[in-house]
Amino acid sequence: MKRLKTGTFVVLVLMSLMTMPVVATDTNLGVTYYSQETDYYCGPAVAQMWTDFHSSFIGQDTLYNFIQNHNIESGWYTDPQGLEDCVENYIPNIVADDHKWSSADSAIMGQAIDIVNRGGIPSASLISEGYHWTLMKGVSYTPYGGQIYQINGVWIHDPWYTMAPNIYYSVNLWKNEFTQVDFLSSTWDNYWVTVQGYWGSRNKPDYEKETENIRFTDESEVSTLLTKDTDIACFARDQMNKQGLFQEELKGTTPGKTLLVYSLDEKYPDYYLISFEKNGIPVVISMISIKDDTAMFGACAALENVTSIIMPSLEEAKKVFYDEGYEDQWSFRLVWKPCEQTMSKFMPIWEFSNDINETKYVGYNQFRQQVMVYDELTAKKGMG
């Protein structure tokens, strides 16, 4: 074999460096967080965050009334058409569309393209079988040739959860959270639905072409075998360090409680919530989902001004429960499913049960700002 000339060798090395994927980076838009003001205002809250980011602040009552007047299907608090029209009305020069994607993968890729390549445009995701709206406002990705090569995670504003906005989800868990709509009479049934926008002065996006070479982080990169010796807190910290998440907040922290939350919906796995604390105060929360014998890094967020990662704490839940007249013969555990009482996995519910198969639930109602006892966990009355 002939030896390459020095100049040729240098050129080849430079070309190799130019084409190899580089270190992951974030595009995380500075969208102001607003929580929903009622249990059915997730759509208006998402519209409020989006319109405030691009244009001006609009009250949720005003946005809800506009959406209701532009919904095209019954059975919805906020249907995709109503949200689309609302965004177009309050953001000058934006063209909004509702998208019926054939997979969560395609939807997430399209939303990532909007954020990174289209002037920083957030978008709305309809999750939990169509019962809840969230705002996708950022993406963690590995670039390649100036484009997105691999998506590692997404940054979400969930209007339900007020303890920690700016939640980071690994893309593998988010694909599980971002489920297709399940509403048989709806035109959006069985699709993964988003509302996205582009500037009217630019060409309409060609998502199929722009996303054809994008991939996702392999699940094996964010998973570990779950055994009796697995240190869940150590695994969670290692994953956050590996991905450069909340590094300043994590400095000097020690693991707090590791709490197991049991899923009451077979579509969602059980999961752990882990706190990382300074002087006994939680400053970071991490979520690890459990699939068979595998633990997968799921999500994390920085906390402010909280004393517990669970609202209410077990002590607060017990006090309210026993004040209701129940005797001290109940077992308890943390549970979750998407329901009227909670639409956020970061806000699980305490389940109390006894030997005669009675079950009660205790959770924090963020709209009444009080701890409440429920006879059952009920589905939301409307979609969106």
RAJOVEN-V937076 format. One record per residue. N is the residue number from 1. SS is DSSP state (a for helix, b for strand, c for the rest). PSI is psi in whole degrees, -180 to 180 (999 if undefined). D_FIRST is the distance of its C-alpha to the first C-alpha in whole Angstrom. Layout:
BEGIN
<<N/SS/PSI/D_FIRST> <N/SS/PSI/D_FIRST>>
END
This chain:
BEGIN
<<1/c/133/0> <2/c/144/4> <3/c/139/6> <4/c/143/9> <5/c/151/12> <6/a/-45/15> <7/a/-41/17> <8/a/-41/15> <9/a/-44/14> <10/a/-43/18> <11/a/-44/19> <12/a/-40/17> <13/a/-46/19> <14/a/-40/22> <15/a/-38/22> <16/a/-43/21> <17/a/-34/24> <18/a/-29/26> <19/a/-13/26> <20/c/143/26> <21/c/145/30> <22/c/-177/32> <23/c/143/35> <24/c/149/38> <25/b/168/40> <26/b/141/44> <27/b/104/46> <28/b/105/49> <29/c/144/52> <30/c/60/55> <31/c/126/58> <32/c/136/61> <33/c/135/62> <34/c/130/65> <35/c/156/67> <36/c/142/69> <37/c/-13/72> <38/c/170/73> <39/c/-7/72> <40/c/18/71> <41/c/23/70> <42/a/-39/66> <43/a/-52/66> <44/a/-36/68> <45/a/-41/66> <46/a/-44/63> <47/a/-38/64> <48/a/-45/66> <49/a/-43/62> <50/a/-48/60> <51/a/-37/63> <52/a/-36/64> <53/a/-42/60> <54/a/-26/60> <55/c/-86/64> <56/c/164/67> <57/c/129/68> <58/c/137/70> <59/c/150/73> <60/a/-33/72> <61/a/-43/75> <62/a/-44/75> <63/a/-40/71> <64/a/-43/72> <65/a/-41/75> <66/a/-46/73> <67/a/-46/70> <68/a/-37/73> <69/a/-11/75> <70/a/-1/71> <71/c/144/70> <72/c/-6/70> <73/c/148/71> <74/c/162/73> <75/c/6/72> <76/b/141/70> <77/c/-49/71> <78/c/108/68> <79/c/163/66> <80/a/-35/63> <81/a/-41/65> <82/a/-41/67> <83/a/-41/65> <84/a/-49/63> <85/a/-36/66> <86/a/-47/67> <87/a/-45/63> <88/a/-37/64> <89/a/-37/67> <90/a/-6/67> <91/c/110/63> <92/c/137/63> <93/c/8/61> <94/b/142/59> <95/b/118/59> <96/b/143/59> <97/b/145/58> <98/b/139/58> <99/b/134/55> <100/b/94/55> <101/b/153/52> <102/c/-9/51> <103/c/158/49> <104/a/-36/49> <105/a/-50/45> <106/a/-42/46> <107/a/-47/49> <108/a/-41/47> <109/a/-45/44> <110/a/-41/47> <111/a/-37/49> <112/a/-40/46> <113/a/-42/45> <114/a/-41/48> <115/a/-44/48> <116/a/-43/45> <117/a/-5/44> <118/c/38/48> <119/c/20/49> <120/c/67/50> <121/c/117/52> <122/c/173/54> <123/b/165/55> <124/b/137/57> <125/b/132/56> <126/b/107/59> <127/b/-177/58> <128/a/53/60> <129/a/17/61> <130/a/8/62> <131/c/-8/65> <132/b/137/63> <133/b/138/61> <134/b/166/59> <135/b/122/57> <136/b/119/53> <137/b/3/53> <138/b/162/49> <139/b/137/46> <140/b/125/43> <141/b/161/40> <142/b/119/36> <143/b/159/35> <144/b/115/32> <145/c/31/31> <146/c/3/35> <147/b/170/36> <148/b/122/37> <149/b/-47/35> <150/b/134/37> <151/b/126/40> <152/b/-33/41> <153/b/174/45> <154/b/153/48> <155/b/127/51> <156/b/136/54> <157/b/112/58> <158/c/114/60> <159/c/-15/64> <160/c/-36/65> <161/c/117/64> <162/c/-9/65> <163/c/-27/64> <164/c/97/61> <165/c/178/60> <166/c/59/56> <167/b/133/55> <168/b/128/51> <169/b/132/50> <170/b/145/47> <171/a/-28/46> <172/a/-41/46> <173/a/-40/49> <174/a/-34/50> <175/a/-29/49> <176/a/-32/52> <177/a/-36/54> <178/c/83/54> <179/c/162/55> <180/c/155/56> <181/c/137/60> <182/c/83/62> <183/c/93/66> <184/c/-36/66> <185/c/3/69> <186/c/148/66> <187/c/-19/64> <188/c/1/61> <189/c/137/61> <190/c/13/58> <191/c/157/56> <192/b/119/54> <193/b/133/56> <194/b/161/56> <195/b/121/57> <196/b/160/55> <197/b/159/55> <198/b/157/54> <199/b/132/55> <200/c/-21/57> <201/c/-5/55> <202/c/168/52> <203/c/151/51> <204/c/136/51> <205/c/144/48> <206/c/83/46> <207/a/-38/45> <208/a/-43/43> <209/a/-43/41> <210/a/-20/41> <211/c/4/40> <212/c/-23/38> <213/c/10/35> <214/c/142/37> <215/b/173/37> <216/b/155/39> <217/c/133/38> <218/c/139/38> <219/a/-30/41> <220/a/-24/40> <221/a/-17/39> <222/a/22/43> <223/b/161/44> <224/b/154/45> <225/b/132/46> <226/c/116/50> <227/c/176/52> <228/c/-18/55> <229/c/-3/53> <230/c/127/51> <231/c/98/52> <232/a/-41/53> <233/a/-41/53> <234/a/-41/50> <235/a/-44/48> <236/a/-45/50> <237/a/-44/49> <238/a/-41/46> <239/a/-41/45> <240/a/-39/47> <241/a/-42/45> <242/a/-36/42> <243/c/4/42> <244/c/36/44> <245/c/128/48> <246/c/46/51> <247/a/-40/49> <248/a/-43/52> <249/a/-34/55> <250/a/-21/53> <251/c/128/53> <252/c/7/56> <253/c/158/57> <254/b/150/58> <255/b/137/58> <256/b/-135/61> <257/b/143/62> <258/b/112/60> <259/b/129/62> <260/b/130/61> <261/b/125/62> <262/b/129/63> <263/b/134/62> <264/c/8/65> <265/c/121/63> <266/c/-17/61> <267/c/-13/58> <268/c/137/57> <269/c/163/56> <270/c/163/58> <271/b/161/57> <272/b/144/57> <273/b/129/58> <274/b/133/58> <275/b/148/59> <276/b/126/58> <277/b/153/60> <278/b/122/62> <279/c/38/65> <280/c/1/66> <281/b/124/65> <282/b/131/62> <283/b/-21/60> <284/b/141/57> <285/b/140/57> <286/b/148/54> <287/b/130/54> <288/b/120/52> <289/b/153/53> <290/b/120/53> <291/b/107/52> <292/c/-117/52> <293/c/27/51> <294/b/135/49> <295/b/129/49> <296/b/130/48> <297/b/127/48> <298/b/-55/50> <299/b/166/52> <300/b/161/53> <301/b/154/55> <302/b/143/57> <303/c/153/61> <304/c/133/64> <305/c/44/67> <306/c/153/67> <307/c/-11/69> <308/c/148/67> <309/c/-7/64> <310/c/130/67> <311/c/116/69> <312/c/163/72> <313/c/166/71> <314/a/-40/73> <315/a/-42/76> <316/a/-40/76> <317/a/-44/76> <318/a/-43/78> <319/a/-48/81> <320/a/-39/81> <321/a/-48/81> <322/a/-29/84> <323/a/-21/86> <324/c/-5/86> <325/c/4/88> <326/c/142/85> <327/c/166/86> <328/c/57/83> <329/c/42/82> <330/c/142/79> <331/b/164/75> <332/b/153/73> <333/b/165/69> <334/b/135/67> <335/b/164/66> <336/b/146/65> <337/c/154/65> <338/c/125/65> <339/c/177/68> <340/c/-29/71> <341/c/-27/71> <342/c/131/68> <343/c/7/65> <344/c/130/62> <345/c/-17/61> <346/c/-3/61> <347/c/66/65> <348/c/173/66> <349/b/145/69> <350/b/126/71> <351/b/124/72> <352/b/131/76> <353/b/156/77> <354/c/-175/79> <355/c/-14/80> <356/c/26/82> <357/c/27/79> <358/c/142/80> <359/b/134/77> <360/b/162/78> <361/b/143/75> <362/b/124/75> <363/b/172/73> <364/b/122/73> <365/b/106/74> <366/c/-19/73> <367/c/-33/75> <368/c/-12/78> <369/c/51/76> <370/b/158/78> <371/b/134/77> <372/b/150/78> <373/b/131/79> <374/b/143/78> <375/c/-31/79> <376/c/164/76> <377/c/122/73> <378/c/148/73> <379/c/150/71> <380/c/147/71> <381/c/-25/74> <382/c/163/71> <383/b/162/68> <384/c/999/66>>
END
